[in-house]
């Protein structure tokens, strides 16, 4: 391996895709057990590597020289082999600093809480101090030495103004949960989550709902990769290239999610988007029938709507972990707010708004099998479609017109991740 990433669990890392966009070099993933790290570094059979959880501190004893900033932080995430000597750096510092600055909130003079006690928490501590934070505290589950417990954080430090999660809580494939709930910190002015997969963790979604400026970890990942490559090749990379790579990676990972009434054209538009953008297409109703081994009318007939909704929720949760896909949902998916929470983790939601007079009742749709049923569902769900969508797309025209409207918005989206 010449260039790559070492860590314990790496199958869903975005790093190779980022480095492919940075330059013409091969970047590989190498999973190592704790017992293998020392031997790997001792062989020195690489030119440059990044280091991720849980080895940002474990690699330090094997290095010949450590950059002063990395030494002060006590964590290394970039190692360069120069003539057989290993040099350690911390590019997470620059990446996290840029991420915090993206919120538009100054840390100067503020009280900050860091959740987690690993290598990235050390980096966050150093960044916040460098940005002039007045008080910086670290919280861990058990309140180990040098930290406070999560309970203490909530009870005694609810006046914290900046919250940073450095734990893997909410990270793929375990998408549930958050290390801290912003609702417990009413003075919060900025929320940062270093987790980048999913794009919007529960923590980020909660902060958004409360109107708190917030950012997920993808921007940090891209910025630190740029800085690492500068160490690899001893060459400065233009800032505009870094911004372009971030936009490309974000767009390649974000899902297009379609919601709307039965017979509104979600499946048709979904297929057109899949073909036009070369993205895989997933349909929550198809996954339900595949899992149940029954058609949707058969599920309604034999088990009832409640059973169908449970199956639908499981299907939506499974699809929410996808990236770079088109996802068509059933007409009633919006009835469960949890479905929306899952779909927003990696998705931009489009309401395919077809006029109610154009919706045709069919027998294979149990909740829309008659004109009366369609009108009832429309009155019940229309406010929810508008509430939960990121974009309402007029579907009174042809499917091709809807396709172009969705593409126009999606490809020119003003990012806020």
GIGI-V614659 format. One record per backbone hydrogen bond with DSSP energy under -1.0 kcal/mol. NH is the residue of the N-H (numbers start at 0). CO is the residue of the C=O. If there is no record, write none. Layout:
{{NH	CO} {NH	CO}}
This chain:
{{3	47} {4	27} {5	49} {6	29} {7	52} {12	9} {17	13} {18	14} {19	15} {21	17} {22	18} {24	22} {27	2} {29	4} {31	6} {35	32} {39	35} {40	36} {41	37} {42	38} {45	43} {46	1} {47	1} {48	78} {49	3} {50	76} {51	5} {54	51} {58	54} {61	58} {62	59} {63	85} {64	85} {66	87} {70	66} {71	67} {72	68} {73	69} {74	69} {75	55} {76	88} {77	88} {78	48} {79	86} {80	46} {81	84} {84	81} {86	79} {87	64} {88	77} {94	90} {95	91} {96	92} {97	93} {98	94} {99	95} {100	96} {101	97} {102	99} {103	100} {108	131} {109	106} {111	134} {112	161} {113	136} {114	163} {115	138} {121	117} {122	118} {123	119} {124	120} {125	121} {126	122} {127	123} {128	124} {129	125} {130	126} {131	128} {132	127} {133	109} {134	109} {136	111} {138	113} {139	147} {146	143} {147	137} {152	148} {153	149} {154	150} {155	151} {156	152} {159	156} {160	110} {161	110} {162	189} {163	112} {164	191} {165	114} {170	167} {171	196} {173	170} {174	172} {183	180} {184	181} {186	157} {187	184} {188	160} {189	160} {190	212} {191	162} {192	214} {193	164} {199	344} {204	200} {205	201} {206	202} {207	203} {208	204} {209	205} {210	207} {211	206} {214	190} {215	416} {216	194} {220	216} {221	217} {222	218} {223	219} {224	220} {225	221} {226	222} {227	223} {228	224} {229	225} {230	226} {231	227} {232	228} {233	229} {234	229} {241	237} {242	238} {243	239} {244	240} {245	241} {246	242} {247	243} {248	244} {249	245} {250	246} {251	247} {252	248} {253	249} {254	345} {255	324} {256	347} {257	326} {258	349} {263	260} {268	264} {269	265} {270	266} {271	267} {272	268} {273	269} {274	270} {275	271} {276	272} {278	273} {281	325} {283	327} {286	282} {287	283} {288	284} {289	285} {290	286} {291	287} {292	288} {298	294} {299	295} {300	296} {301	297} {302	298} {303	298} {307	303} {308	304} {309	305} {310	306} {311	307} {312	308} {313	309} {314	310} {315	311} {316	312} {317	313} {318	314} {319	315} {321	318} {323	252} {325	279} {326	255} {327	281} {328	257} {332	329} {334	331} {335	332} {338	335} {339	335} {340	336} {341	337} {342	338} {343	339} {344	341} {347	254} {349	256} {350	390} {351	258} {352	350} {352	392} {353	351} {357	354} {358	355} {361	367} {364	361} {367	364} {373	369} {374	370} {375	371} {376	372} {377	373} {378	374} {379	375} {380	376} {381	377} {384	380} {385	381} {386	382} {387	383} {388	384} {389	348} {390	348} {392	350} {394	352} {401	397} {402	398} {403	399} {404	400} {405	401} {406	402} {407	403} {408	404} {409	405} {410	406} {412	409}}
